[in-house]
Amino acid sequence: MYSKKGLKFHHTLAFRLTLWYAGIFSLSACIAFFFFYLLMTSKFRDQTDRDLYRQAGIFSTIMATDGVEAVKRFADLESQASGEKKIFYRLFYPTGISFSSSNMTYWQDIGVTRVNIEKVLHGNSQIYETLTIPGRAEQVRILYSNMGAGVILQLGQSLENVADFVEAFRKIVIATLAMLVLLSTGFGWFLARRAVSGVQAVTHTARSITAGSLQERVPVNTRGDEIDQLATTFNAMLDRIQHLVEGIREISDNVAHDLKSPLTRIRGAAEIALTTGKSMLEFEQMAASNIEECDRLLDMINTMLMISQTEAGVGELLKEDVDVMQIVKDACDLFKPMAIDKGIDLVCEEIEAASLKGDMSLLQRMVANLVDNAIKYTLAGGRVDVSVQIEGQYELALTVVDTGVGISTAELPHIFERFYRCDPSRSKTGSGLGLSLVKAIVQAHQGNITVKSEAGTGSTFKVLFPL
């Protein structure tokens, strides 16, 4: 059931749950039987007391009507009929001196308790006590009763039948408890195994993942209990881990690809300069080309670091009042010459100033990337509109609309992925990180970005920030 490196049997959760279940069930059964035993013995004692009380009442009636001699005759008959080992009687004076009794051979060890006589004489009409006879297993229940006319009755009844019944009951209880302990242990083990089966499924899946299988998932039942919630949460965590691992692999592949080309160009330029260079001008051109390539690499690496830090929340954003409209105007002024050179009409709509709490430098870079992309993918004679407006009472909307080449429906879900480039025939120079950085900045400010686009009709990027 468990691997060599797994838990020992007595350390397992199922074993501990079984012990708890069996222990609690057995203890509860013992307590229940104990109270039942007390109730049963109490009922037997009460029944015996009622029998003694009834016999004493008969003696008192005979005493009142026919005198002491009639009581003696009746008591002898009762003693012989019931058996001398089952019941006895004794009549004595208030001084404790006996003047009549049944055959006391079997009961010779039982004396007269002076304290009980005093209690009977001073108001207590009946006094009961239970005595244990030395050397015998059974007990005897004794009644002291004031018969009147200076006569005290001592009436005793053996509890041997009660003792036999209690002994038989005790044996049955011990056998029943033993069976219940075994049954509770078996049921406890079954229930514990069922309860932890989901945990074992999680453990099995975790071991499979450790072995390198990220596609494994924990089976989820439809019960909706805590184990199912654990399995669902664990599967969600696995989905997130798999997504991150695949993203890391994809980023590694893209980084390797994007680094390979400029590094190859740098090495090629250096090699050509070393082998064929004859003048200082050629070496200077080689150095300038290498610097340009290095700057491009540094920009790409810095952008990747910024995206990672922004998505991971490393470092707190500078929270300050930022005039978004002013940022948009500055961006339009910055890219106006580029738009004029391409024959594109860049329009910045004039509205009232709108501000929010955020990091100005990140927001400036976000707007710049959106405007730069719009101009880059818009052909001559096209138009780019940038606007900021308040939607409702709680959201600030930044919209960038262009009449460029647009994005196909198949490519639209991937444009915010790192290093993703659309159809190479329409792609411009760039690292494929601009929109990834935009999305990271938007999410860092608790915002949301959406895009609507069709190939050949242009694109609309809309960013919503909570005010």
C-alpha positions as MATLAB code, in Angstrom:
seq = 'MYSKKGLKFHHTLAFRLTLWYAGIFSLSACIAFFFFYLLMTSKFRDQTDRDLYRQAGIFSTIMATDGVEAVKRFADLESQASGEKKIFYRLFYPTGISFSSSNMTYWQDIGVTRVNIEKVLHGNSQIYETLTIPGRAEQVRILYSNMGAGVILQLGQSLENVADFVEAFRKIVIATLAMLVLLSTGFGWFLARRAVSGVQAVTHTARSITAGSLQERVPVNTRGDEIDQLATTFNAMLDRIQHLVEGIREISDNVAHDLKSPLTRIRGAAEIALTTGKSMLEFEQMAASNIEECDRLLDMINTMLMISQTEAGVGELLKEDVDVMQIVKDACDLFKPMAIDKGIDLVCEEIEAASLKGDMSLLQRMVANLVDNAIKYTLAGGRVDVSVQIEGQYELALTVVDTGVGISTAELPHIFERFYRCDPSRSKTGSGLGLSLVKAIVQAHQGNITVKSEAGTGSTFKVLFPL';
ca = [
       0.000    0.000    0.000;
       2.820    2.384    0.796;
       6.198    2.767   -0.817;
       9.396    2.073    1.067;
       9.868    5.767    1.543;
       6.228    6.213    2.593;
       4.799    6.353    6.066;
       4.929    3.375    8.398;
       1.557    1.745    8.966;
       1.136    2.934   12.553;
       2.025    6.485   11.486;
      -0.694    6.709    8.841;
      -3.721    8.941    9.189;
      -6.029    5.996    8.458;
      -4.539    4.051   11.388;
      -4.941    6.983   13.779;
      -8.510    7.618   12.628;
      -9.299    3.930   13.145;
      -7.897    4.037   16.680;
      -9.904    7.153   17.498;
     -13.091    5.710   16.052;
     -12.694    2.326   17.755;
     -11.647    3.920   21.050;
     -14.513    6.419   21.164;
     -17.064    3.810   20.087;
     -15.806    1.269   22.657;
     -15.741    3.843   25.445;
     -19.268    4.952   24.563;
     -20.455    1.332   24.565;
     -18.828    0.707   27.972;
     -20.458    3.796   29.450;
     -23.840    2.790   27.996;
     -23.568   -0.758   29.405;
     -22.430    0.596   32.765;
     -25.480    2.817   33.096;
     -27.685   -0.049   31.936;
     -26.096   -2.244   34.608;
     -26.788    0.356   37.286;
     -30.376    0.717   36.122;
     -30.891   -3.054   36.042;
     -29.469   -3.656   39.539;
     -31.528   -0.758   40.838;
     -34.682   -2.310   39.389;
     -33.850   -5.702   40.946;
     -33.230   -4.067   44.318;
     -36.487   -2.142   44.118;
     -38.362   -5.345   43.247;
     -36.768   -7.153   46.193;
     -37.665   -4.273   48.525;
     -41.266   -4.388   47.327;
     -41.427   -8.135   47.999;
     -40.025   -7.660   51.515;
     -42.382   -4.766   52.150;
     -45.363   -6.853   50.999;
     -44.341   -9.749   53.273;
     -43.883   -7.365   56.230;
     -47.333   -5.935   55.547;
     -48.848   -9.420   55.726;
     -47.033  -10.078   58.992;
     -48.289   -6.788   60.430;
     -51.863   -7.599   59.456;
     -51.691  -11.048   61.047;
     -50.074   -9.520   64.123;
     -52.876   -7.011   64.493;
     -55.669   -9.568   64.088;
     -54.390  -12.878   65.461;
     -51.388  -12.051   67.621;
     -47.773  -13.115   67.762;
     -48.365  -16.864   67.665;
     -50.228  -16.598   64.395;
     -47.328  -14.594   63.001;
     -44.902  -17.320   64.036;
     -46.955  -20.045   62.353;
     -47.382  -18.049   59.147;
     -43.675  -17.097   59.034;
     -42.623  -20.738   59.429;
     -44.894  -21.791   56.591;
     -43.554  -19.006   54.321;
     -39.960  -19.876   55.147;
     -40.471  -23.560   54.400;
     -42.412  -22.838   51.194;
     -39.791  -20.463   49.796;
     -36.834  -22.445   51.043;
     -34.747  -21.835   54.119;
     -31.829  -20.713   51.943;
     -33.993  -18.163   50.127;
     -35.744  -16.323   52.930;
     -35.621  -16.063   56.727;
     -37.372  -14.131   59.492;
     -36.586  -13.218   63.065;
     -38.780  -11.665   65.772;
     -37.130   -9.887   68.668;
     -37.811   -7.408   71.409;
     -36.626   -3.778   71.337;
     -33.719   -4.890   73.492;
     -32.421   -6.959   70.543;
     -33.226  -10.354   72.128;
     -34.759  -12.761   69.605;
     -37.732  -14.839   70.750;
     -38.732  -16.477   67.442;
     -37.117  -17.194   64.041;
     -37.072  -19.518   61.095;
     -34.308  -22.120   60.666;
     -31.191  -19.910   60.917;
     -28.607  -22.608   60.212;
     -27.836  -21.117   56.812;
     -28.104  -17.545   58.108;
     -26.274  -17.920   61.427;
     -23.635  -15.302   60.426;
     -26.261  -12.580   60.217;
     -26.778  -10.668   63.433;
     -29.033   -7.860   64.540;
     -27.928   -4.295   63.917;
     -28.683   -2.185   66.970;
     -28.596    1.062   64.965;
     -31.392   -0.144   62.689;
     -33.507   -1.130   65.699;
     -33.111    2.373   67.094;
     -34.154    3.890   63.774;
     -37.253    1.687   63.587;
     -38.230    2.538   67.161;
     -37.799    6.268   66.577;
     -40.025    6.828   63.600;
     -38.661    4.926   60.596;
     -41.228    2.215   59.952;
     -38.934    0.258   57.606;
     -35.168    0.110   57.326;
     -33.372   -1.704   54.482;
     -29.785   -2.885   54.278;
     -27.710   -5.158   52.067;
     -25.186   -7.528   53.639;
     -22.437   -9.660   52.197;
     -21.968  -13.000   53.932;
     -18.317  -14.005   54.387;
     -17.332  -16.905   52.162;
     -20.374  -16.605   49.887;
     -20.813  -14.959   46.517;
     -24.410  -13.848   46.960;
     -25.734  -11.025   49.106;
     -28.809  -10.755   51.261;
     -31.354   -7.941   51.447;
     -32.740   -7.328   54.943;
     -35.799   -5.388   56.142;
     -36.344   -4.144   59.695;
     -39.998   -3.334   60.500;
     -41.846   -2.298   63.657;
     -44.733   -4.755   64.102;
     -46.157   -2.933   67.151;
     -46.722   -4.280   70.622;
     -42.989   -4.159   71.281;
     -42.088   -6.605   68.466;
     -39.467   -5.943   65.776;
     -39.404   -7.998   62.556;
     -36.172   -8.810   60.728;
     -36.961  -10.226   57.294;
     -34.209  -11.298   54.892;
     -34.176  -12.502   51.259;
     -31.260  -14.000   49.350;
     -30.052  -12.136   46.245;
     -28.582  -15.308   44.727;
     -30.923  -15.216   41.713;
     -30.029  -11.586   41.130;
     -26.326  -12.388   41.445;
     -26.640  -15.260   38.929;
     -28.471  -13.018   36.503;
     -25.932  -10.214   36.912;
     -23.050  -12.631   36.383;
     -24.640  -13.953   33.201;
     -25.254  -10.381   32.098;
     -21.618   -9.498   32.790;
     -20.384  -12.373   30.613;
     -22.738  -11.396   27.814;
     -21.608   -7.771   28.078;
     -17.920   -8.747   27.905;
     -18.516  -10.909   24.841;
     -20.673   -8.211   23.228;
     -18.095   -5.497   23.922;
     -15.334   -7.638   22.430;
     -17.415   -8.170   19.302;
     -18.304   -4.464   19.142;
     -14.630   -3.487   19.460;
     -13.745   -5.770   16.560;
     -16.661   -4.501   14.484;
     -15.916   -0.857   15.299;
     -12.268   -1.386   14.367;
     -13.277   -2.924   11.052;
     -15.826   -0.221   10.278;
     -13.399    2.438   11.483;
     -10.705    1.153    9.147;
     -13.165    1.054    6.240;
     -14.416    4.591    6.919;
     -10.900    5.932    7.482;
      -9.720    4.417    4.209;
     -12.693    5.955    2.410;
     -12.056    9.313    4.084;
      -8.363    9.476    3.165;
      -8.721    7.936   -0.296;
      -8.884   11.464   -1.752;
      -5.696   12.412    0.090;
      -3.969    9.325   -1.319;
      -5.115   10.372   -4.792;
      -3.514   13.792   -4.210;
      -0.340   12.078   -2.974;
      -0.256    9.782   -6.021;
      -0.729   12.731   -8.348;
       1.999   14.715   -6.570;
       4.401   11.786   -6.953;
       3.560   11.518  -10.650;
       4.244   15.231  -11.050;
       7.532   14.830   -9.175;
       8.434   12.206  -11.754;
       7.833   14.798  -14.478;
       4.181   14.298  -15.514;
       2.550   17.713  -15.291;
      -0.561   16.451  -17.093;
      -1.692   14.335  -14.118;
      -4.772   15.554  -12.257;
      -6.551   14.401   -9.110;
      -9.946   12.785   -9.846;
     -12.770   14.879   -8.384;
     -16.011   13.279   -7.228;
     -19.401   14.956   -7.160;
     -19.862   14.830   -3.379;
     -18.510   18.329   -2.870;
     -16.917   17.493    0.501;
     -13.627   18.788    1.911;
     -11.593   16.186   -0.014;
     -13.210   17.244   -3.280;
     -12.492   20.883   -2.450;
      -8.865   19.945   -1.756;
      -8.665   18.057   -5.063;
     -10.226   20.974   -6.962;
      -7.816   23.466   -5.373;
      -4.875   21.143   -6.016;
      -5.882   20.746   -9.677;
      -6.224   24.516  -10.045;
      -2.742   24.897   -8.584;
      -1.442   22.294  -11.032;
      -3.077   24.138  -13.931;
      -1.366   27.327  -12.808;
       1.988   25.575  -12.401;
       1.682   23.910  -15.796;
       0.770   27.233  -17.374;
       3.783   28.899  -15.740;
       6.133   26.085  -16.725;
       4.908   26.165  -20.309;
       5.264   29.945  -20.265;
       8.816   29.646  -18.972;
       9.641   27.123  -21.679;
       8.099   29.334  -24.341;
       9.890   32.411  -23.027;
      13.175   30.504  -22.891;
      12.754   29.385  -26.477;
      11.826   32.899  -27.614;
      14.635   34.508  -25.636;
      17.126   32.027  -27.067;
      15.832   32.757  -30.561;
      15.824   36.536  -30.106;
      19.265   36.554  -28.513;
      20.801   34.282  -31.113;
      20.284   36.620  -34.078;
      21.788   39.824  -32.615;
      24.636   37.912  -30.995;
      25.363   36.250  -34.323;
      25.348   39.649  -36.035;
      27.658   41.106  -33.375;
      30.087   38.211  -33.736;
      29.896   38.315  -37.537;
      30.589   42.057  -37.644;
      33.515   41.663  -35.268;
      34.920   38.751  -37.253;
      34.637   40.624  -40.555;
      36.304   43.689  -39.048;
      39.179   41.594  -37.711;
      39.754   39.649  -40.898;
      39.105   42.255  -43.592;
      39.213   45.578  -41.817;
      41.933   47.859  -43.096;
      40.951   51.270  -41.854;
      39.877   52.912  -38.633;
      36.526   53.808  -40.261;
      35.612   50.130  -40.691;
      36.395   49.414  -37.042;
      34.324   52.397  -35.963;
      31.396   51.189  -38.058;
      31.703   47.737  -36.501;
      31.740   49.241  -33.000;
      28.692   51.404  -33.763;
      26.790   48.386  -35.130;
      27.655   46.333  -32.041;
      26.550   49.147  -29.728;
      23.243   49.368  -31.581;
      22.692   45.618  -31.269;
      23.651   45.699  -27.571;
      21.213   48.539  -26.941;
      18.478   46.491  -28.593;
      19.319   43.488  -26.426;
      19.427   45.578  -23.256;
      16.081   47.141  -24.101;
      14.530   43.711  -24.614;
      16.006   42.353  -21.366;
      14.922   45.423  -19.383;
      11.423   45.123  -20.824;
      11.250   41.452  -19.830;
      12.415   42.298  -16.310;
       9.852   45.062  -16.045;
       7.046   42.717  -17.170;
       8.115   40.032  -14.692;
       8.422   42.478  -11.804;
       5.107   44.110  -12.613;
       3.255   40.783  -12.896;
       4.883   39.418   -9.735;
       4.233   42.620   -7.782;
       7.894   42.993   -6.871;
       8.356   46.474   -5.524;
       5.475   48.775   -4.719;
       4.004   51.074   -7.336;
       4.490   54.746   -6.797;
       0.987   55.854   -5.863;
       0.457   59.450   -6.859;
      -2.194   61.534   -8.560;
      -1.568   61.146  -12.288;
      -3.242   63.320  -14.931;
      -3.945   60.721  -17.595;
      -5.064   63.328  -20.126;
      -1.728   65.097  -19.810;
       0.120   61.825  -20.355;
      -1.930   61.231  -23.511;
      -1.188   64.750  -24.822;
       2.534   64.298  -24.160;
       2.494   60.967  -26.004;
       0.683   62.493  -28.974;
       3.208   65.340  -29.123;
       6.040   62.828  -28.964;
       4.734   60.629  -31.805;
       3.336   63.459  -33.946;
       6.488   63.729  -36.097;
       6.496   59.957  -36.691;
       2.841   60.067  -37.749;
       3.456   63.005  -40.112;
       6.396   61.191  -41.691;
       4.130   58.203  -42.447;
       1.240   60.373  -43.635;
      -0.986   59.411  -40.716;
      -3.411   61.708  -38.980;
      -2.830   61.428  -35.174;
      -5.761   62.927  -33.249;
      -5.852   63.492  -29.486;
      -9.389   64.256  -28.414;
      -9.789   67.142  -25.981;
     -11.771   66.315  -22.838;
     -11.686   67.356  -19.207;
      -8.656   66.289  -17.224;
      -8.988   62.858  -15.586;
      -6.650   61.600  -12.889;
      -6.089   58.404  -10.940;
      -3.677   56.987   -8.377;
      -0.799   55.268  -10.122;
       2.825   55.113  -11.252;
       3.399   57.905  -13.779;
       6.430   56.341  -15.476;
       4.628   53.017  -16.042;
       1.485   54.731  -17.298;
       3.556   56.860  -19.691;
       5.193   53.737  -21.098;
       1.806   52.025  -21.453;
       0.342   54.929  -23.463;
       3.497   55.247  -25.548;
       3.421   51.540  -26.476;
      -0.231   51.693  -27.512;
       0.248   54.820  -29.643;
       3.492   53.477  -31.129;
       1.811   50.198  -32.128;
      -1.149   52.042  -33.674;
       1.133   54.197  -35.836;
       3.411   51.280  -36.717;
       0.576   49.143  -38.132;
      -1.372   51.962  -39.853;
      -0.696   52.649  -43.505;
      -0.214   56.076  -45.060;
      -3.418   58.078  -45.236;
      -4.788   56.350  -42.166;
      -5.876   57.760  -38.851;
      -5.135   57.136  -35.154;
      -7.497   58.496  -32.481;
      -6.546   58.635  -28.812;
      -9.159   59.578  -26.205;
      -9.702   59.606  -22.445;
     -13.140   59.748  -20.885;
     -15.032   58.903  -17.718;
     -17.469   56.009  -18.025;
     -20.113   56.020  -15.346;
     -18.880   57.120  -11.921;
     -16.158   54.615  -11.248;
     -14.089   53.965  -14.396;
     -11.626   55.905  -16.502;
     -11.397   54.712  -20.122;
      -8.370   55.176  -22.399;
      -9.110   54.291  -26.041;
      -6.685   54.026  -28.974;
      -8.350   53.493  -32.363;
      -6.472   53.020  -35.646;
      -7.412   52.271  -39.254;
      -4.429   49.976  -39.764;
      -3.978   46.420  -40.990;
      -5.938   44.940  -38.089;
      -5.550   41.572  -36.416;
      -7.110   38.303  -37.550;
      -9.575   36.473  -35.301;
      -7.166   33.529  -34.862;
      -4.327   35.775  -33.694;
      -6.381   38.053  -31.444;
      -6.239   35.843  -28.289;
      -2.419   35.680  -28.439;
      -1.375   39.277  -28.955;
      -0.665   39.874  -25.235;
       1.639   36.854  -24.997;
       5.346   37.528  -24.692;
       7.324   37.473  -27.930;
       4.186   36.810  -29.950;
       4.223   38.319  -33.416;
       1.405   38.237  -35.893;
       1.709   37.119  -39.502;
       5.389   37.737  -40.420;
       4.334   39.279  -43.693;
       2.687   42.117  -41.734;
       4.984   42.204  -38.690;
       7.231   45.172  -38.110;
      10.505   45.261  -36.268;
      10.182   44.698  -32.539;
      10.633   42.138  -29.778;
       6.995   41.186  -29.299;
       7.010   42.445  -25.708;
       5.193   45.772  -26.064;
       1.620   44.558  -25.556;
       2.748   42.124  -22.834;
       4.187   45.080  -20.940;
       0.986   47.085  -21.518;
      -1.153   44.306  -20.047;
       1.174   43.885  -17.050;
       1.013   47.636  -16.290;
      -2.787   47.675  -16.645;
      -3.207   44.721  -14.276;
      -0.765   46.255  -11.782;
      -3.165   49.237  -11.584;
      -6.191   46.893  -11.127;
      -7.353   47.749  -14.639;
      -8.520   45.771  -17.639;
      -7.606   45.950  -21.329;
      -9.701   44.749  -24.248;
      -9.189   44.786  -28.015;
     -11.534   44.649  -30.972;
     -10.076   44.125  -34.391;
     -10.585   42.582  -37.793;
      -7.996   42.030  -40.483;
      -7.916   45.003  -42.856;
     -10.254   47.260  -40.826;
      -8.053   48.477  -37.961;
      -7.996   47.885  -34.196;
      -9.468   49.403  -31.061;
      -7.626   49.050  -27.753;
      -9.582   50.064  -24.668;
      -8.130   50.311  -21.151;
     -10.394   50.682  -18.111;
      -9.041   51.903  -14.750;
     -11.034   52.109  -11.512;
     -11.186   55.652  -10.214;
];
